[in-house]
Amino acid sequence: MTRRYRVAVVGAGIGAKHVEGYNANPALFDVAVICDRDTARAAALAAQVTTGPCAVHADYDDALLARTDIDIIDICLPPFLHADAISRALRAGKDVVCEKPLVGSLAEVDALEAVVRETGRTLMPVFQVRFGNGLARAQHLMRSGAAGKVYLATAQTHWSRGSDYYQIKWRGTRAYGLGGAFLGHAIHLHDMLTALLGPVRRVSAMMTTRVNPIETEDCGGATLEMADGSIAVLSVTLGSADEVSRLRVMCENVTMEGHGEVYASSKEPWHFIPKAPKDQAWLDAALSGATAGQEGFARQFEDFHQALEAGSAPPVTVAEARASLELITALYYAAKTGERVDLPLRPDHPFYHGW
Ligand SMILES: NC(=O)c1ccc[n+]([C@@H]2O[C@H](COP(=O)([O-])OP(=O)(O)OC[C@H]3O[C@@H](n4cnc5c(N)ncnc54)[C@H](O)[C@@H]3O)[C@@H](O)[C@H]2O)c1
């Protein structure tokens, strides 16, 4: 019989989207607790839970972590609270899900990896945007070799944020939000980029703050040399009139392009254009082995359940979140110094302990 894991969702902002993801998998998960200091917000979210009765807990404290009827702590707290919250949950014997950005430095993620090893629990970072059937088709073309050599990719994170968004005080700050548009917003598309193209070898970047009176960057551009020798060009702004998250990848045999809808950029419809002499019949055959399923949070959580049952790696690993944080670290260092930065970054890098 399939085991149903009992979950406490901590933080009732984006936690609402997590609840939708668990609600879509009622045979696999039971959201038993919503924890938020804002108990009215927690109660409103608890009322959205359809997996079974759901209680409200006011603070992320030892009493919550001591509950033996909770298997998974799902952390949707502001970024500066993640590292400590994760560590406490792992040490309390819980498996942990945590929102992006996982933590605020390579040193912190390395320390957490040690806690994961020590406790034997599973920590799954959230990158739900990666779980889309369009991106899955693109990955199929890459993995099968059908796409051929990658030439160039562009990743546009062109979003819109105004003063209303910054009413929540941790946003736009280094101390509490840990970074700006590259860390908080473009992180999803850049994760999709590396999920498709693989690791980054070298970066250069420029960043500035022009849209809102905040401490962190809200505009910037970067050029990446990928480990396979291809080039990726990233553009990021929170000052666009419309909102676009679009990945476009030009390869030897095909050009692949997402449709650009924010938070849904990996979902269908993706466009695949065969490059002559390849034709539509070739493309149809090349795409025929790709599989489709649930998307977004629902898919990431479904795959997480499978990994917990099998004792295998979760669908997003700490190593992948580390790679994302390493890219961010390199980008911030490149933007600050004007230097080109080679990866991997070593523990003696000036930004290893934070940017
Ligand atoms: N994956 C995505 O697409 C996505 C989208 C938005 C936000 N996020 C991430 O999710 C996290 C939360 O963002 P948000 O926009 O929901 O923030 P938010 O500020 O709206 O919500 C955080 C909640 O945590 C509660 N809280 C703070 N300290 C607490 C404590 N000690 N105990 C209990 N509750 C406490 C607050 O009352 C608040 O309701 C951030 O890391 C953010 O980057 C991810």
The ligand as a Gaussian input file, in Angstrom:
#p B3LYP/6-31G(d) Opt

LIG

0 1
 N        8.893000      28.894000      -6.172000
 C        8.324000      30.046000      -6.478000
 O        7.828000      30.213000      -7.581000
 C        8.257000      31.135000      -5.437000
 C        7.389000      32.225000      -5.608000
 C        7.326000      33.178000      -4.586000
 C        8.140000      33.077000      -3.472000
 N        9.007000      32.033000      -3.366000
 C        9.874000      31.893000      -2.186000
 O        9.092000      31.459000      -1.087000
 C        9.585000      32.025000       0.120000
 C        8.466000      32.795000       0.805000
 O        8.049000      33.835000      -0.052000
 P        6.595000      34.510000       0.103000
 O        6.456000      35.427000      -1.044000
 O        5.574000      33.469000       0.333000
 O        6.853000      35.346000       1.456000
 P        5.766000      35.973000       2.451000
 O        6.492000      36.978000       3.252000
 O        4.538000      36.349000       1.693000
 O        5.354000      34.721000       3.366000
 C        6.194000      34.229000       4.383000
 C        5.322000      33.844000       5.575000
 O        6.177000      33.332000       6.602000
 C        5.606000      33.698000       7.863000
 N        6.638000      33.616000       8.901000
 C        7.770000      34.348000       9.032000
 N        8.477000      33.927000      10.104000
 C        7.793000      32.904000      10.656000
 C        8.031000      32.035000      11.761000
 N        9.129000      32.129000      12.517000
 N        7.101000      31.094000      12.043000
 C        5.993000      30.969000      11.294000
 N        5.727000      31.750000      10.220000
 C        6.614000      32.707000       9.906000
 C        5.115000      35.118000       7.621000
 O        4.115000      35.465000       8.576000
 C        4.574000      35.038000       6.184000
 O        3.179000      34.789000       6.144000
 C       10.787000      32.875000      -0.270000
 O       11.960000      32.139000      -0.111000
 C       10.545000      33.174000      -1.745000
 O       11.745000      33.394000      -2.470000
 C        9.059000      31.062000      -4.317000

